[in-house]
Amino acid sequence: MNLDEIWKHQAIPSKLAEALDAVAHAARKHIINSPGGRNITGWCKKDECWLAFQDEKIALPKGWEIELADEPMEMAGSITTDFVAARFLLTPGRTYEQAVSGFSPYRDTQAVDPAGREAGRAIIGKAKGNKRPSFIYVNNRLEGNALKTIGAMLEIPGAA
């Protein structure tokens, strides 16, 4: 989990927020429905309460685990073709409108996205190793200039 990004944007990723909300609601329901009508404050302090809660089945949003990773994750069964395709559109936490107003007219890199660049490098490196065709689309709104971002992903000197 990238705590620096959370601090910088003062927010957590949306799927993670949904997952935490689901767990919090399930925990509240578990606590207030104590067996035998026990005192709630006493019940929630007992190991028995939390051991029982561990067995609860909680519906969590699909993909919430990915938002915990510092690095891109490959989900089991996600490779279904003989090629790789990826899109790099916006840095997490930056809106489309912020990117347009801050980066236009897209002549230069305005805000380096280290995680995006590293993810691109990883995809390129993996594609080279597997000899699989790879297609990477980089939008100007990721950093301010798509060609320079691609050059940085390819580690071309002077491209950044």
N, C-alpha and C positions, 0 to 999 in steps of 0.2 A: 504494500500500500504506500503510495507516494504522499507522505505526510506534508512535505513542502508544498505540493499542489493544493492540498486541502487547506493549509494555512493561508496560502496566497489568495485563494478564491473564497475562503471562508465558507466552504460548502463541501459536501461529500457527493460522490457520483449518485445519480438518480436511482439506479437499480439497487445500490447499496442502501440508500435511504428507504426504499420500498421494503427491502429485506429486514432492516432494523425495525421498521414500523410493524411488520408482520410478527416478528419475534416479541416485540414489546406488547402488542395486543394479546398474543398467546400467553405471555407471562402474566399479564394482569388478570386474564380470565382464569388461569391456573391458580393464582394466589387467592382471588376472591371466592373461588369455589372450593374452599378447603374441605377435606373429607370430614364428615360428621359435624359440620358447622363449627369447626375449631375457630378460635380467635385468630384473625387474619395476621395480626402483627407477630404473634407467636409462631404461626404456621410458616410464614415466609423466612423465619430465622433458622428453621430446622433443615438439616442435611436431607432428611426424608423428602421435604418439599422439592428441593432442587434435583435430587436423584430422580424423582417421579417426573419432573419437568423435562429431563433429558430424553425421556421416552415419548414425549409429545411429537406428533406429526404436524409439522408446520409447512404450509404451502409458501414457497419462496419464489420470487420472480426468476424467470429463466435468465441466465447469464450474470447473476449478481456476483459470482465468484471471480469472474474475469476482472471486475473492477477493483479487486483486492490486490491484484498483481502489480508489482513494479515494472515487470517486463511483459511483453506480449505473450499470451498463452495460446497454445494450440489445443483446441478441444478434441477429444477422442471422436473419431469418425468425421472430422471436419475436412479432411482431404478426400475429395470425391472426384477429382479430375486429374489429368496428366499435366496440368499447368497451374500456375499460381497467379492470382490477381489481387491487388490491394489498392485502396483509395485512401489518400491522405488529404482530408478536406479542411478541417479546422483544428486548432489546438484545443484540447478539452478545457472548458471554462470560458472560452472566447466565443461570443456570438458572431453570427454572420455579419450583422450590422457593424460591430466593433472592428472586425477585420477589414471590411470595405472602407470604413472611414479612416482607419489607421494606416492601411497599407496602400491604398490607391495613390498613384497610378501603377503600382507594381513593378517599379524599376529596380528596386534593391531589396535585399533581405531586411526586414524591419524588426523581427522578433524571432530569434532562433528557438526552435522546438527540439531540444536535445532528445527527448523520448521518441518523437516522431522520426527524427533522423536515424536514431539507433534501430528503431523497428524496421525502417527501410533498408538499412545496412544488413540487418539480420535476414530479411527476406531475400535480398540479393545474394548474400553469402550462401544461404541454404539452396537457392536455385542453382548457383554455380556448382555446388557440391553434388546436387542431385541431377544436374544437367536437365532440369525441367524448364520449359519456357515460363518466363515471369513477366507480368505486366503490372507496372506501378503507375498510378495516376496521382499526380500531385497538383493540388489547386494553388493558385496564387495566394489565396486567403489563409494558407497554412502558415507561411512565414513572410510573405510579401513578394516573392519572386520564385515561381515554380522551378525554372531552369537552374537557378542557383541552389535551390534546395536539393534537386536531383543530383547536381554536381557534388554537393556535400555528401549525399548518401553514397555516391560512387567513389568518394574520397579523391576527387580530382583537385589537385593543388590550385589554389586561387579561385575556386568556384564559389566558396561560401561568401 
